């Protein structure tokens, strides 16, 4: 079934395909599916996409496709999407070291959750997190699916510098800092991966609609990956949607 | 052809049509602020429209050509000299090795452009040569230009030509400039009264305006009826209204997603006019419907394409008047 939507113009060269105002797995899947479908159709005049929580912004060149034709194309793609809907999703494994040196706020999170630090690490690295949106920083993923017990408010005073690769918690969200940035997230680990590689053909490992899984690594493994970063192959799987261990 | 920078001006960067393919990963688009002016500069020197140019804000650079080639300066008005001889904007010139081009303070308009035959050759990063100042990436070493920088371009093989001046200064120097807008994605979330308030008053361009956005100051718009939003994708020219009711028009270096309601979007053809306004000048918004706005845009787009097609010039000095006149049609909106 196609979820309720509206196509709202956003100026001369874009429309927002807008779904119900809520953060939901179903809406996220519908948006990802629509983007895939339109990409496959390679519609003349569509120039790009920008997915968010409940919208897919579709950029177009009005000199090549009229608004009317664009709307008809989107309507049809959405109608067809339930037939062609892929029941598989992508899961991207991000290695994370939760050692004290990289986890200044692990204790705070554990205290708040009334768990041991080890339990926090287990619970944080257990689920598959869904990427609802990328934004704020290049490659910064708004992830859903954090164990509610791990939810911790932001720091009262944000840090001026958070190291790239840091993994943190803010309220009911968890996420990674792809580049150095100021920020108020509770930092509980760090990945040795460069999450943003502007010089590469593929500057990012993941996109909206993918799932992220944090794999626990030791300090020795962290150092090993850092030393051999160029050879490191990020593990990416295509799995059945039913196999995904989504938390929330 | 190559350029050596003697003085970088206040904010001179390499820009092209922008970095559009990574905005879905959260990377800002950037690119030229006034694409009409940049397009004309490229057309005048026989470039493709996606060739990289130099964009300057408030004051242009002083530089030396280290090889022969054509160049054109467009956009904001300034005193300009080639080896101390005054030259005009919107016109192609041929520079010889060792010639010095000096572009002064802008006396009208805010962004100026310099195009060189073949375009500025900096590495393509994620599909674009545009400078991202925020992430210090793209363009020339990810930063604004300064004295001593050397930029390379391709060898100019075209015969010497000097185009007629294409247009005189096309931007508003008036105290109040009308900027047409179409309804934005959150238009319906604002009350009819607020939608009227947007066009029933003038807004001043604030000092805080930059490549990210034009911040406007006026009688605050009422956003109290607008429900809290989930962040969504931003578009160029989107007029977002934060809680304080002072609109911000989102420009080249805007964030890719935003959580403030977008009441309107500036008509494409009026964006160059808007970005060229300087602090203190006033904007008077005017609602038009999307069909009208897209007709204006298509005309502009069509003219640009026509000029481009007619403009596969190398040596046709006899026909220089014609492209100049055609370029002038770009501004008849």
Interface residues (C-beta under 8 A of the other chain):
Chain A: X8 X9 X10 X11 X12 X13 X14 X16 X18 X21 X22 X23 X47 X48 X49 X50 X51 X52 X53 X54 X55 X56 X57 X59 X61 X62 X63 X67 X133 X134 X135 X136 X137 X138 X139 X140 X179 X198 X199 X203 X204 X207 X208
Chain B: X20 X21 X22 X23 X24 X25 X26 X27 X125 X126 X135 X137 X182 X183 X184 X185 X227 X229 X230 X231 X232 X233 X234 X235 X236 X237 X238 X255 X256 X257 X262 X265 X266 X267 X268 X290 X293 X294 X297 X298 X301 X302 X305
